[in-house]
Amino acid sequence: MTTFPHSERRLHAREFVLKEAIIATGAARVRCSVRNQHDHGAELRVDPQVQIPDRFTLIVPDDDATYLAVVRWRRNERLGVQVFSNSLKG
């Protein structure tokens, strides 16, 4: 059987991490974990029973940062998000 090397389609290298975070939308706050991230996005893990909107604020206390995020893909408990602004905290 012939195997082919895995082709990386990502534009940005991911850093594998395990951080707790909060998805904030309106008055609702949902706990999640960040599994990998880079300057332009991240993979989040969240309870698949929870409805997450396409746009939200992502709060990452370990980074002392708040990001604007847009969902780019969804797979079960995993969300791929694009981050449009690095830390918004002053």
N, C-alpha and C positions, 0 to 999 in steps of 0.2 A: 504494500500500500504506500502510495506517495503522500508525503505531507508537505505542506507549504508553510513558510514562515509567517507568523502573525504580522499583519500589517497594521501599524498604529495610525489611526485616522484622527486622533486628537491634535488640535493646534497648539495646546499648551500642556506641558508635563504636569502631572498631578503629584501632590505631596500627600502621602497616606497619613491620616491623623485620626484621632478619636477625641472629639470635643463635644461637650454638651452645648446646645444652643436653644433659642426660642424663636418660633415663628410668630410674629405679631401682625395681626390684621384687625383693624378697628378695635373693639374692646376684647377680642379673643386673643389668647396666648396659648400656643401649643409647644410642648417640649419636643425636641428632636436631637439627633446626633449628627455631627459632621464627620463623614468617613474619609473623604479626600477633598483637597481644595487646591486652587491656584489663584492667581491674581484676578481672573475673570469669571470664576465660578466654583461650584462645589457639588458634591454628592451628599444628599441628606437622607437620613433614615427616620421615618415617622410612622406611627400607627396607621396601617392602611384603611382602618375604619373611619379615620378623621378626614373630613373634607378640607383640602388645602386649596386656596384660590391660586390663580395663575400669577398674581403679583402680591408681594408682601414684604415686610421688613424682617430681616434676619439679624438677631442679636446673638453675638458670640462673646460671652463674658471672658473666656480665656484669652481672647485677642483684645479685650477692651474695645470692641468695635461693633458698629451697627451698619448693616448693608441694605441697600434696596436690591431685591431679588426678583427674577422672573423665571418661572418654571419652563424648561426646555424639553424635558421628557419625564415620564412617569412609568415605573415598573414595580408593581406590588407596593412594598414599603419604601422603595427608593425613589428619590426625586433628584433630577439633575437641574441645577439652577445656574443662571447666568447672573453675575453681580455687576451692576452698572456703576456703582460708586464705592470706593473704599471707605473707610470709616467716616461716618457722618457726625461722630461726636466732636464737640468743640474743645 
